[in-house]
Amino acid sequence: MGEEFVILSLVPLLIGILAASACALPGNFLILRRQALIGDAISHVVLPGIVAAFLVTGATSAMPMLIGAALAALAAVILIEAVTRLGKIEPGAAMGVVFTAMFAGGVLLLEMSDTSAVHLDVEHALYGNLESLIWIEATGWASLTDPAALAGLPPELGRIALSALFVSLFTFILWRPLALATFDEGFARTQGVPTAALGLALVMVAAVAAVAAFDAVGSIIVIAMFICPPAAARLMTDRLGHQIAWSVGFATLSAVLGYVLAGYGPLWLGADDAVSAAGMIATVSGAILGVACLAGPRRRGVSAA
Amino acid sequence: MLFDALTLQLGYNATLVAIGAALLGIAAGATGTFLFLRKRALVSDAISHATLPGVGLAFIVMVALGGDGRSLLGLMIGSATSAALGLLAVHWISTRTRLAEDAAIGAVLSVFFGAGIVLLTVIQTMETGRQAGLESFLLGATAGMLFSDAVTIAVGGAITLALVILLRRPMTLAAFDPTFAATTGMNLRAIDLATMGLALAVTIIGLKIVGLILIVALLIIPAVTARFWTDQSDRMVVLAGVFGGLAGYIGAAISASAPALPTGPIIVLVATALFATSLFLAPDRGLLAALVRHLRYRRLVHIRQGLLALAQGLPIYERYSLHLLVKAGLARRDGVATPEGRAEAAKALRDEARWAAARQGQSFEAAAALYDGLRPLESVLTPDELAGIDARLGPPKGVPG
C-alpha cells in the first residue's frame, strides 16, 4: 500500500468509478423509459466515429476523436428514428439495422486504413485498457498536492471527471421534468415539458458519458454500466431518488471490486498475470444484478410487493 | 478479381467460404424473419454476445483434456451452451422480475461479454493460448479456414434451413396471433423456444465467418429488408432468405477478392446496401413510392380546390393550384376559367353538393364515410342512388364565365 498503490492503481480506480457512475446516472432513466438498448447502440457506433475522426484529422488526439464519436452517436440516433418512422419498422429492429451497419463500417474503415502506427484497434475499442492508465509521475500520497506530479496525470482522468460532472449537473438541474417525462409523458406534455427535446437531450447526455467512458475503459463496460447498476437499483426501491443513489453505489462497487479482482484475483489463485479489468467490472456488475434479481426487495414490482 | 470470386474461381477455400456464407445467410434471413415478426429481433444480440464465455471455457477445457483447443466443433458446443444460458437468463429476468426485456437483453449481453473478455485474457496467459486466435471469433475470420471448418459451417447452415422450412407454419402462427395459436392447442413456449433455438444455431454457425458482434445483423437486416417488399409472411421468409443468402455470398466473394477486407463487416455492409435500396425503391412501402403518392395526392387536392374556387367565383390564391389549372387548360394565367374549366368547375361543385346531401341523411352512411374531398360520388353510389340525390338537389348550376 502507499506509493505503489498511488502510482499503479489510484488513477485506474478513480477512472473506473467515475466512468461507471457517469454511465449509470442516465442509465436509470433509459431503463425506466424502456430505452435500455440505446446505450448498446451508442457504444457500438463510437468506433466508426473515432475511426472517421482519425481519418479526417490524421491524428489520434483526444478532442477530434471525442467529437467524432459524439457526432456518430447523434447520427445513429437520427438514423434509428428515420428508419423507424420512414420505413415503419419496429424501433428494436431499426436499432439493430443501424448500429450493426455503422459498426461494420467502422471495422472496415479501420482495417483498410493504415492505423498500424497508432494505437487504434477493435480489441482496444471493445475492452479498453484501464490497467495502462498509470500515474508515472507520482511518488506517493504526497503527490496529490504536488502540482508537478498532478500535471502528469493521465488526461483521461480529467475528461471522465468533467463528463461525470456534466452528467450529474444535467440530472440534478432537469430532475423534475426528467422524472415527469419518464413516468407520465402525456401528463408532462400538458405541464409544458418539451418531452421530445428532453428525450433527445437524455440520449445525447448518455452519449457524452459513453464517449468519455469509452475513451478510458472501452465500450463493453459502457453497456454494462448503462444497464446493470440501474437495473439492480430498480429492484431495490420504488423511489426514483433512492434508485439513483443505489445505482451509483452499485456502479462504484462494481468498479472497485472488479478492478481489485482483476488485478489481484489471479494472484490469489496462484496465477501470475492479471485479467482484463474492464471485463471483470462488467462481470461483477452482472453478479450484483443477479443477487438483486434473487433477493431485491422490489424485484417483483409494485403489484406483488 | 471480383468476377472470379463471384463465379467461384478463386480457389477451393474461397469457394467453400462463399457457399458456406450463402447457406448461413439464407438460414439467418429466414430465421430472423420470425424473430422480427415476433418483435424480438434484439434478443439475438444477447444470444450472440453470450457465446463468448463459452468459446473461452471450451478452449480451456479442451486444452486441459490434452487437446489442441482450437477444434471448431468443440468451440461451437461451448458457445452454444453459454448462449443458451444467456437466453435463459434473459427469459428469467424478464418474467420473474419487474425489469423489461430490453434491460434483460442489455444486462446479459454486456455481462456475458465481459466475462468472456476475462476468459480471453486468462487464455492469453496460458502456454498454448498465445496462438489460440480466439479474438477472430469477435469479428470473424475466413482466411486460413480449414476444410473441415467450412464443411461444418455448410452442413450446419443446411440443417438450420431445413428446420426453418419444417417449422415455418407454427412459427408464423405464433408470430401473428399468439392467442389464436394457443387456443388451437399449440404449445407457444415450445414454438418460441424453437425459434430462439434456430437463432442460436445461426449464431453459432456464423461465429467463424461473421463473428459474434455482427452476426446479429444477419438475423435482423435481411428480415427488415424483406418487409419492404411484401405483406405476406410466406413470401417474406423466402425473400429474407434470398437477401441473406445474397449478402453472404457477395460479401464473402468481395472479401476474398482483396486482402485486408474482413469478411464479417463486408457481408453486413452488403446486407445494409440491400436494405437501403429497398428502403428507397421498394414499391408501395418504399420512400420513393411514398413520395410519388404524396405528390400525386397534393396535385389532386390543389386541382380540386382550384376548381371549387372557380365555381364560386373566388380568386385562386394558391399559386400551385393556378399553375396546375393553367397547365391543364382549365384556367388562364389571370385566374379566369376557360370553357373547359367552367365545365369541370361545375362538375366539381355538383359533386360537392351531392356529397353534402349524401352525408346529411342516414341512408348513405357507409358511402358517406368514404368522403375525402377528392373521390367523386359517382364512383361510390349506384346510378339509381345518384339519381335520387339529384332529384332532391334540382338541376346542376352552371358556372358563369
Interface residues (C-beta under 8 A of the other chain):
Chain A: I31 R34 Q35 A36 L37 G39 D40 H44 V83 L86 G87 K88 I89 E90 G92 A93 A94 M95 G96 V97 T100 A101 F103 A104 G105 V107 L108 E111 M112 V122 E123 L126 Y127 I220 I221 I223 A224 F226 I227 C228 A231 R234 L235 A262 P266 A271 D272 D273 A274 V275 S276 A278 G279 M280 I281 A282 T283 S285 G286 L289 C293 G296 R298 R299 R300 G301 V302
Chain B: F36 K39 R40 A41 L42 D45 W92 I93 R96 T97 R98 L99 A100 D102 A103 I105 G106 A107 L109 S110 V111 F112 F113 G114 A115 G116 I117 V118 L120 T121 V122 Q124 T125 E135 L138 L139 I213 L214 V216 A217 I220 I221 A223 V224 R227 F228 A260 L261 P262 G264 P265 I266 V268 L269 T272 F275 L279 R285 L287 A290
